[in-house]
Amino acid sequence: MHKISGVRIGDNLTDVKVKNRSLVLSLVKKRGLISRIELARITGLTQPTITNIVNELMASNLLQEVGTSDTKAGRKPILLAVNDRAFYTIAISFTRHGFSVALTDLGPNILYRRDSSYSVLENTEIALLELQKEFIHVLEFATSSLRLILGIGVCAPGPLDSDSCTILAHPTFLANKSLDLRPYLQEYDLPIFMMNQADAACLHEIWRGEAKEVRNLIYFMVGEEVGAGIVIDGIIYQGQDRKAGEVGHTSVNLFGPRCVCGNHGCLEMYCNTRAVLDRAREGAWLGKSAYLKDVARRRETVITFLDVIEGAKVGDQFCLGLLHQMGQYIGVGVVNLVNLYDPEQVVIGGECALAQEFLQEPVQNVVSESLLYREYIRPQISFSPWGDEVAILGAASIVLDRFIAGQLGRF
Ligand SMILES: [Zn+2]
């Protein structure tokens, strides 16, 4: 195992062991089901080596045999799968309006979840005390499996300092002052890992979603915030200070309105769900949308992104127009990202993915018309199937990723 900044750069025998176990575990996880023969073929390790590694991982309850593959002739190879219930994670995700704490298995599947509407942006002290309360609540739920919890994964929009477990203060995002989370997540001394929301969601897509085998990937997250997870040659590129991917704050209109970040006409001012909902409220108020006007009347002006989607589904022209325009701006973001990174695949995720059926066409049209090398490259563009749940699943995936890489000392 190579240490980037340490003295040692060689691999000891134990490092090689962990590395090979990590490789096997990672392949089984991504494939879902795989035989020993396939593992040997893909990794290039000998069959006896694979047999040893699999035996060790089965002895640690991490791998299990789950039936045979469907071959026509000869002995049917036994298939292996990861035992998702071997270990657990605590996942925490923050938004502007609240936070969620969940217990997940290695799937990651959410086994228990608590949502809070206390915002660290608006009610910082109360929200942090609530966080502590909900964290303990989730631990109490997991009481019989406490020793199997690998760690806490935390994701939030905006800048974070993972080393000091701190959400950094920034006027554009979540916190008016820097928030050290450690005092609130102390119980059982679990390790805490933090990652920007788009990077965490990107990790989830790599482990469980749309992009398991993709080496060069852009995860374009469009919800309340707009950001990107960038995977270059199989590794998430986070930048010098782990602040890369803020595509939402690239200007698409130098003469546009001033963004809170100081820039003018930032992409996210045109296509995040907050911008869409501002227009939706205005449309309801001015009577441009009968559907939204009725929603606003029934719910005392609270209109959600799901309402806009529902409006589009029943054919409300104003809602259809809102989503069409949102799709065009997302398309502009996709074009900019593909021109910069030339990825094999772009996954569009976050809350916007719930409106896939209305966004797909305008996104594709902008890409077909505006991409620089459209004659030569055709990156696959897909929508994440996880909707807005991807943030909490992404938080769990931060821990999962470290675990499978062999960094948590559990195998
Ligand atoms: Zn901005």
Boltz pocket constraint, residues with backbone or C-beta under 6 A from the ligand:
constraints:
  - pocket:
      binder: B
      contacts: [[A, 248], [A, 249], [A, 250], [A, 259], [A, 260], [A, 261], [A, 262], [A, 263], [A, 266]]
      max_distance: 6.0
